[in-house]
């Protein structure tokens, strides 16, 4: 019963369920455990969800952390990165760099061009090479 939240989260993730549904299911399956097994009051559950867990014993201080507040920095980074990605994709701001990278790739090697595109666009990912592309890198556009 205590392991049901992580089992539910892993099962839903393996079934490729939407991430918000997975997070919601993990939270929903954890609340009854907090109330019944941990004997927490509802107010304590809400406070812990927002501010994170604070261990009362020094032996288990490593378990302290979590909560929505601790995620604010990560959320800000994701939002800013997404905004930059959208700006760079929809505007010609990187056109000059793109020309330089393409010129370099013609002089260096096919790998140099792909490496430059990864730096500029970040929308390539490496794939295992099946060996049927004589001399071509194993890179596909995502």
FENDASUL-V374281 format. One record per run of one state. SS is the DSSP state (H for helix, E for strand, L for the rest). FROM is the first residue (numbers start at 0). TO is the last residue. Records with the same first field share a line. If there is no record, write none. Layout:
SS=FROM-TO / FROM-TO
This chain:
L=0-2 / 14-17 / 36-40 / 51-51 / 53-56 / 63-63 / 65-67 / 90-90 / 107-108 / 120-122 / 126-137 / 141-141
H=3-13 / 18-35 / 41-50 / 57-62 / 68-89 / 91-106 / 109-119
E=52-52 / 64-64 / 123-125 / 138-140
